[in-house]
């Protein structure tokens, strides 16, 4: 399948580039976290440079991870997932992210007792689990008694924006509607998110960063296909 670059004007918050550019607004990132967790967050700081991760889309076109820490030292990794991965594949990805987050902290000479609570959030415009719920919230529990939790600080949340029912707050529902189809409402968070999307689209540096990134991804894909073809040729000659 040929690599197709989505037009800059057609990007929405569902697109990886736009989502991360929008979430680099501190106030909006806090607002989205508060909507998902249904609890107040008073402050956050971005950990990209501190933990040797990539900087940001707005800086020379490199990737920005939504990787933040709140005032209680809880660490969050928030990702927009638009693929059609199975629940097993998403779980494996979350496990990998968790290991990388822990490894980065311990790399700085800290003891394992200093590991912080870590919450990984995947926002999915599809239902990878198939129960129709809006929120799938996972913590490690005892097999014999699910009420007995392993207090390791690891939390994983899958947000299904296509969920049904009235099991979430109006704030979170408004956010989900906006992710799904760009539906605007009087909700202040949604209004602010949409305004930020418009601002990013008007930013020439952001547009050039996006085009540069897409070209790099196209080159990577082409290199991968070329390597695959070369490997098959070697196999056929055996």
C-alpha positions in Angstrom: 0.0 0.0 0.0 1.5 3.4 -1.0 2.4 5.9 1.7 -0.2 8.7 1.7 0.5 12.0 3.4 -2.6 13.6 4.9 -3.1 17.1 3.9 -2.1 19.7 6.5 -5.5 21.4 6.3 -7.3 18.0 7.0 -5.5 17.2 10.3 -7.7 16.8 13.3 -6.9 16.1 17.0 -7.1 12.4 16.1 -3.8 12.7 14.1 -0.7 12.0 16.0 1.1 15.2 15.0 -1.8 17.5 15.9 -2.7 15.7 19.1 0.8 16.1 20.5 1.1 19.7 19.3 -2.1 20.5 21.0 -1.1 18.7 24.2 2.0 20.7 24.4 -0.2 23.5 25.8 0.1 23.0 29.5 -3.4 24.2 30.3 -5.0 21.9 27.7 -2.9 18.9 28.7 -4.0 19.4 32.3 -7.6 19.8 31.2 -7.6 16.6 29.2 -6.0 14.7 32.1 -8.6 16.1 34.5 -11.4 15.1 32.2 -10.1 11.5 31.9 -9.2 11.0 35.6 -12.1 13.1 37.0 -9.9 14.7 39.5 -8.1 18.0 39.7 -4.5 18.5 38.6 -2.9 21.7 39.7 0.3 21.7 37.8 2.4 19.6 35.4 5.9 19.7 33.9 7.1 18.1 30.7 9.7 15.4 31.1 10.8 15.0 27.5 14.2 16.6 27.8 14.7 15.7 31.5 14.3 12.0 30.8 16.2 12.0 27.5 13.1 11.6 25.3 12.4 13.5 22.2 11.8 17.2 22.4 8.8 18.4 20.4 7.1 18.8 17.1 7.6 22.5 17.3 11.3 22.1 17.5 13.0 21.1 14.2 10.3 18.6 13.4 11.2 15.9 15.9 8.7 13.8 17.8 7.0 15.0 20.9 5.8 12.5 23.5 3.1 13.6 25.8 5.1 12.7 28.9 4.4 14.7 32.0 4.6 14.8 35.8 2.1 16.4 38.1 2.5 18.2 41.4 2.2 14.8 43.3 5.0 13.4 41.2 2.7 11.0 39.3 4.0 10.4 35.7 1.7 10.3 32.7 2.2 9.0 29.2 -0.7 10.0 26.9 -0.9 8.6 23.4 -3.5 8.8 20.6 -4.0 5.4 19.1 -5.7 5.4 15.6 -4.7 2.0 14.4 -6.7 -1.2 14.6 -4.5 -3.0 17.1 -6.0 -5.9 19.0 -6.3 -5.7 22.8 -3.3 -8.0 23.1 -1.2 -5.7 20.9 -2.2 -2.6 22.9 -1.4 -4.4 26.2 2.0 -5.4 24.9 2.7 -1.8 23.8 1.6 -0.5 27.3 3.9 -3.1 29.0 6.8 -1.8 26.8 6.0 1.8 27.6 5.9 1.0 31.3 9.3 -0.7 31.2 10.8 2.3 29.3 9.4 4.8 31.8 10.8 2.8 34.8 14.2 2.3 33.1 14.6 6.0 32.4 14.0 6.8 36.0 16.3 4.1 37.3 19.0 5.1 34.8 19.6 8.2 36.8 20.9 6.2 39.7 17.6 6.0 41.7 16.6 3.1 43.8 13.6 1.1 42.8 11.9 2.3 45.9 11.9 5.7 44.4 9.7 4.7 41.4 6.7 6.9 41.1 3.1 6.2 40.2 2.9 5.9 36.5 -0.3 6.2 34.5 -0.3 5.2 30.8 -3.3 6.5 28.8 -4.2 5.3 25.3 -7.0 7.3 23.6 -8.6 5.1 21.0 -11.3 6.3 18.5 -12.3 2.6 18.4 -13.1 -0.1 20.9 -10.1 -2.5 21.2 -11.7 -4.5 24.0 -15.2 -4.9 22.6 -17.2 -4.3 25.8 -18.6 -0.9 24.7 -17.3 0.9 27.8 -15.8 4.3 27.6 -13.0 3.6 30.1 -11.0 0.4 30.6 -9.0 1.0 33.8 -6.3 -1.6 34.8 -4.3 -2.0 37.9 -2.5 -5.1 39.1 -4.7 -7.2 41.4 -4.6 -10.5 43.2 -6.0 -13.4 41.2 -7.7 -14.8 44.2 -9.2 -11.5 45.4 -9.5 -8.7 42.8 -10.1 -6.2 45.6 -6.5 -6.9 46.8 -4.3 -4.6 44.8 -0.6 -4.8 44.2 0.6 -1.3 45.3 3.2 -1.0 42.5 1.8 2.4 41.3 1.2 1.1 37.7 -2.0 2.2 36.1 -3.1 1.6 32.5 -6.1 3.3 31.0 -7.7 2.7 27.6 -10.1 5.4 26.6 -12.7 4.3 24.0 -14.1 7.4 22.5 -16.8 5.3 20.7 -18.2 4.0 24.0 -21.9 3.9 24.8 -23.8 4.5 28.0 -23.8 7.3 30.5 -20.9 6.1 32.7 -18.7 9.2 32.2 -18.9 12.9 33.1 -20.3 15.4 30.6 -16.8 16.9 30.4 -15.3 13.7 29.2 -18.2 13.0 26.9 -17.7 16.4 25.2 -14.0 15.6 24.8 -14.8 12.2 23.2 -17.4 13.8 20.8 -14.7 16.2 19.7 -12.1 13.5 19.1 -14.6 11.4 17.2 -16.0 13.9 14.7 -14.8 17.4 15.7 -18.2 18.2 17.3 -18.0 21.6 18.9 -20.0 22.4 22.0 -20.2 25.0 24.7 -17.8 23.0 26.8 -14.8 25.3 27.6 -12.2 22.5 27.2 -13.5 21.6 23.7 -13.6 25.2 22.7 -10.0 25.7 23.8 -8.9 22.5 22.1 -10.5 23.5 18.8 -8.9 27.0 19.0 -5.5 25.5 19.6 -5.9 23.2 16.5 -6.7 26.3 14.4 -3.6 28.1 15.9 -1.3 25.2 15.0 -2.6 25.0 11.5 -1.8 28.7 11.0 1.8 28.2 12.3 4.1 27.9 9.3 6.9 26.3 11.3 4.5 23.6 12.5 3.4 22.9 8.9 7.0 22.6 7.7 7.8 20.4 10.7 4.9 18.1 9.7 5.9 17.9 6.1 9.5 17.1 7.1 8.4 14.4 9.5 6.1 12.8 6.9 9.0 12.8 4.3 11.2 11.1 6.9 8.5 8.5 7.6 8.1 7.9 3.9 11.9 7.3 3.6 11.9 4.9 6.5 9.0 3.0 5.0 10.7 2.8 1.7 14.0 1.7 3.3 12.1 -1.0 5.2 10.4 -2.2 2.0 13.7 -2.3 0.1 15.3 -4.3 2.9 12.4 -6.7 2.9 12.7 -7.2 -0.8 16.5 -7.8 -0.5 15.9 -10.3 2.2 13.3 -12.2 0.1 15.7 -12.3 -2.8 18.4 -13.9 -0.6 15.9 -16.4 0.7 14.8 -17.3 -2.8 18.4 -18.0 -3.8 19.0 -20.5 -0.9 
